[in-house]
Amino acid sequence: MLPNAWDAASALVIAHAGASAVATGSAGIAWAMGRPDGQQLSRTEMVQAVARIAAVVEVPVTADMEGGYGDVTATVTEIIDAGAVGMNMEDSEGPGKPLVDREEQADRIRAVRQAAKAAGVPDFVINARTDVHLFQVGDPDGRPAEVLIRAKAYAEAGADCLFVPGLLDLDALKELTTASPLPVNVMVMPGGPTIAQLAAAGVHRISLGPNVMLAAYAATHQAVTELLTGGTFDGFPDLSVVRPLIVRR
């Protein structure tokens, strides 16, 4: 289970809550910088964000590196130097755009694996993300087959797991996890299946995407609205848990 951090403070809170690993999230990092999600940051900006997060936690950090930021060899080398032990890499360039050709994406995954070995981290975790379901690419009936074709190509190229955001149907997940050569990772949503249900469907890895960040900002909006409209601040959560984590720095 991988809660997604967007800055050093959120990473500290996530680790303190008991997470055994922390994932970065491109959406949260971009939004915190006043930018839209979808590969709108440079490699340098994302690497710097990952470095700030990895510097304050002792648990492993896996980095969302979107589409790889061009030269994936440079990207992998820099995030390993920043302290990451794994990364996501997408096979799309954003909503409304076609997926990267599967063989081209497989070549990019091979390049990531080779770069990680060259950097001295042969067990670097490559989480190969496919956006077939997230961006509803192609005919709905053909999407499961396309995901499986990509899963096989990505596995042969050296990926460790398959990330399929946008798919939470338990029956469809059971079919995918049964046939996939790679362990399957999904992104959970409020109101969606529980961890137990996803595990029963064969899912191995679960991330929260931008939802923790959105919850934090929803709490901010609620507290400020209460203050401005009612003159009270009773809706604040218990701050004593997180205050020492943040203030001590």
C-alpha positions as CSV (number, residue, x, y, z in Angstrom):
1,M,0.0,0.0,0.0
2,L,1.6,3.2,-1.2
3,P,0.3,6.6,0.0
4,N,1.4,9.3,-2.3
5,A,3.4,12.3,-1.0
6,W,3.7,15.7,-2.7
7,D,6.3,17.4,-0.6
8,A,8.6,16.7,2.4
9,A,6.0,17.4,5.0
10,S,3.4,15.1,3.6
11,A,6.1,12.4,3.3
12,L,6.9,12.8,7.0
13,V,3.3,12.5,7.9
14,I,2.7,9.4,5.7
15,A,5.8,7.6,7.1
16,H,4.8,8.5,10.7
17,A,1.3,7.0,10.1
18,G,3.0,3.7,9.5
19,A,3.5,3.4,5.7
20,S,6.3,1.0,4.9
21,A,7.0,2.9,1.7
22,V,6.2,6.3,0.2
23,A,5.3,7.0,-3.4
24,T,5.5,10.4,-4.9
25,G,2.6,11.6,-7.1
26,S,3.1,13.8,-10.1
27,A,-0.3,15.4,-9.8
28,G,0.2,16.5,-6.2
29,I,3.7,17.8,-6.9
30,A,2.6,19.7,-10.0
31,W,-0.4,21.2,-8.3
32,A,1.7,22.3,-5.3
33,M,3.9,24.2,-7.7
34,G,0.9,25.9,-9.3
35,R,1.0,23.7,-12.5
36,P,-1.3,21.3,-14.1
37,D,-0.7,17.6,-14.0
38,G,0.4,15.8,-17.2
39,Q,4.1,16.1,-17.8
40,Q,4.1,19.9,-17.3
41,L,7.2,19.7,-15.0
42,S,10.8,19.4,-16.1
43,R,12.9,16.4,-15.1
44,T,15.0,18.7,-12.9
45,E,11.9,20.0,-11.1
46,M,10.6,16.5,-10.5
47,V,14.0,15.1,-9.4
48,Q,14.3,18.0,-6.9
49,A,10.9,17.2,-5.5
50,V,11.8,13.5,-5.1
51,A,15.1,14.4,-3.4
52,R,13.3,16.6,-0.8
53,I,10.9,13.7,0.0
54,A,13.6,11.0,0.1
55,A,15.8,13.1,2.4
56,V,13.3,13.2,5.2
57,V,12.0,9.6,5.4
58,E,13.8,6.4,6.2
59,V,11.3,4.1,4.3
60,P,11.8,3.4,0.6
61,V,10.6,6.0,-1.9
62,T,9.3,5.2,-5.4
63,A,9.0,8.1,-7.8
64,D,6.3,9.0,-10.3
65,M,8.3,10.1,-13.3
66,E,5.3,10.4,-15.7
67,G,6.5,9.7,-19.2
68,G,10.2,9.6,-18.3
69,Y,11.0,13.2,-19.3
70,G,12.8,12.5,-22.5
71,D,16.1,10.8,-21.9
72,V,15.1,8.0,-19.6
73,T,18.7,7.0,-18.9
74,A,19.3,10.5,-17.4
75,T,16.0,10.4,-15.6
76,V,16.8,7.0,-13.8
77,T,20.3,8.1,-13.0
78,E,19.2,11.3,-11.4
79,I,16.3,9.9,-9.3
80,I,18.6,7.1,-8.0
81,D,21.0,9.8,-6.9
82,A,18.0,11.6,-5.4
83,G,17.3,8.6,-3.2
84,A,14.5,6.7,-5.1
85,V,14.5,2.9,-5.3
86,G,11.8,2.7,-8.0
87,M,9.7,4.6,-10.5
88,N,6.5,4.7,-12.5
89,M,6.7,5.3,-16.2
90,E,3.6,5.9,-18.3
91,D,2.8,4.8,-21.8
92,S,0.8,7.9,-22.7
93,E,1.4,11.6,-23.1
94,G,-1.8,12.7,-21.5
95,P,-5.6,12.7,-22.0
96,G,-6.7,12.8,-25.6
97,K,-3.3,11.7,-26.9
98,P,-2.5,8.3,-28.3
99,L,-0.6,5.8,-26.3
100,V,3.1,5.3,-27.0
101,D,3.7,2.4,-29.4
102,R,4.0,-0.7,-27.2
103,E,7.4,-1.7,-28.7
104,E,8.7,1.8,-28.2
105,Q,7.6,1.7,-24.6
106,A,9.2,-1.6,-24.1
107,D,12.5,-0.2,-25.5
108,R,12.2,2.6,-23.0
109,I,11.7,0.1,-20.1
110,R,14.8,-1.8,-21.2
111,A,16.7,1.5,-21.1
112,V,15.4,2.1,-17.6
113,R,16.6,-1.3,-16.5
114,Q,20.0,-0.9,-18.1
115,A,20.4,2.5,-16.5
116,A,19.5,1.2,-13.1
117,K,22.0,-1.6,-13.4
118,A,24.7,0.8,-14.5
119,A,23.9,3.0,-11.4
120,G,24.4,0.0,-9.1
121,V,20.7,-0.7,-8.4
122,P,19.8,-3.8,-10.3
123,D,16.7,-4.4,-8.2
124,F,15.3,-0.9,-9.0
125,V,11.5,-1.3,-9.2
126,I,10.0,-0.4,-12.5
127,N,6.2,0.1,-12.3
128,A,5.1,0.1,-15.9
129,R,1.9,2.2,-16.1
130,T,-0.5,1.7,-19.0
131,D,-3.3,4.3,-19.5
132,V,-5.6,2.1,-21.7
133,H,-8.4,2.2,-19.1
134,L,-7.6,5.6,-17.5
135,F,-7.9,7.4,-20.8
136,Q,-10.4,4.9,-22.3
137,V,-8.3,4.2,-25.3
138,G,-9.9,2.2,-28.2
139,D,-13.0,0.1,-28.1
140,P,-14.1,-0.9,-24.6
141,D,-14.3,-4.6,-25.6
142,G,-10.7,-4.5,-26.8
143,R,-9.1,-2.8,-23.8
144,P,-8.5,-6.0,-21.7
145,A,-6.6,-7.6,-24.5
146,E,-4.6,-4.5,-25.2
147,V,-3.6,-4.3,-21.5
148,L,-2.4,-7.9,-21.6
149,I,-0.4,-7.4,-24.8
150,R,1.3,-4.5,-23.2
151,A,1.8,-6.3,-19.9
152,K,3.6,-9.1,-21.7
153,A,5.8,-6.7,-23.7
154,Y,6.7,-4.7,-20.6
155,A,7.5,-7.8,-18.6
156,E,9.9,-9.1,-21.3
157,A,11.5,-5.6,-21.3
158,G,12.3,-5.8,-17.5
159,A,9.3,-4.2,-15.7
160,D,8.5,-5.5,-12.2
161,C,4.8,-4.6,-12.0
162,L,1.9,-3.3,-14.1
163,F,0.0,-0.2,-13.0
164,V,-3.5,0.1,-14.5
165,P,-5.1,3.3,-13.2
166,G,-8.8,3.6,-14.1
167,L,-9.6,0.0,-13.6
168,L,-11.4,-0.9,-10.4
169,D,-14.0,-3.4,-11.6
170,L,-13.3,-6.5,-9.4
171,D,-14.3,-9.1,-12.1
172,A,-12.2,-7.4,-14.7
173,L,-9.3,-7.1,-12.2
174,K,-9.5,-10.8,-11.4
175,E,-9.3,-11.7,-15.1
176,L,-6.3,-9.4,-15.5
177,T,-4.4,-10.6,-12.5
178,T,-4.9,-14.2,-13.5
179,A,-3.5,-13.6,-17.0
180,S,-0.9,-10.9,-16.4
181,P,2.8,-11.9,-16.2
182,L,3.3,-9.0,-13.9
183,P,1.8,-8.2,-10.4
184,V,-0.9,-5.6,-10.9
185,N,-1.1,-2.2,-9.2
186,V,-4.2,-0.1,-9.1
187,M,-5.1,3.4,-7.9
188,V,-7.9,3.4,-5.3
189,M,-10.7,6.0,-5.1
190,P,-13.1,7.1,-2.3
191,G,-16.1,4.8,-2.6
192,G,-14.3,2.1,-4.5
193,P,-13.4,-1.4,-3.5
194,T,-11.7,-2.1,-0.2
195,I,-8.2,-3.3,0.2
196,A,-9.5,-6.8,1.1
197,Q,-11.6,-6.9,-2.0
198,L,-8.8,-5.8,-4.3
199,A,-6.4,-8.3,-2.6
200,A,-9.0,-11.1,-3.2
201,A,-9.1,-10.1,-6.9
202,G,-5.4,-10.6,-7.1
203,V,-4.1,-7.0,-6.9
204,H,-0.6,-6.8,-5.3
205,R,0.1,-3.1,-5.1
206,I,-2.2,-0.2,-4.3
207,S,-1.6,3.6,-4.5
208,L,-3.8,6.5,-3.6
209,G,-2.8,8.8,-6.4
210,P,-3.7,12.5,-5.7
211,N,-6.4,11.6,-3.2
212,V,-4.5,12.2,0.0
213,M,-3.5,15.6,-1.2
214,L,-7.0,16.4,-2.3
215,A,-8.2,15.3,1.2
216,A,-5.7,17.7,2.8
217,Y,-6.9,20.6,0.7
218,A,-10.5,19.7,1.3
219,A,-9.8,19.9,5.0
220,T,-8.2,23.3,4.5
221,H,-11.2,24.6,2.6
222,Q,-13.6,23.3,5.3
223,A,-11.6,24.8,8.1
224,V,-11.2,28.2,6.4
225,T,-14.9,28.3,5.4
226,E,-15.9,27.6,9.0
227,L,-13.6,30.3,10.3
228,L,-14.8,32.9,7.8
229,T,-18.5,32.1,8.0
230,G,-19.0,31.1,11.6
231,G,-16.0,32.5,13.4
232,T,-15.1,29.1,14.9
233,F,-12.5,26.5,14.1
234,D,-14.0,23.4,15.8
235,G,-13.8,21.5,12.5
236,F,-10.0,21.3,12.7
237,P,-8.7,17.7,13.1
238,D,-6.3,16.9,16.0
239,L,-3.2,18.9,15.1
240,S,-1.1,17.4,18.0
241,V,-0.3,14.3,15.9
242,V,1.4,16.1,13.0
243,R,2.6,19.4,14.6
244,P,5.7,18.0,16.1
245,L,6.7,16.2,12.9
246,I,6.6,19.5,10.9
247,V,7.6,22.1,13.5
248,R,10.7,20.2,14.6
249,R,12.2,20.9,11.1
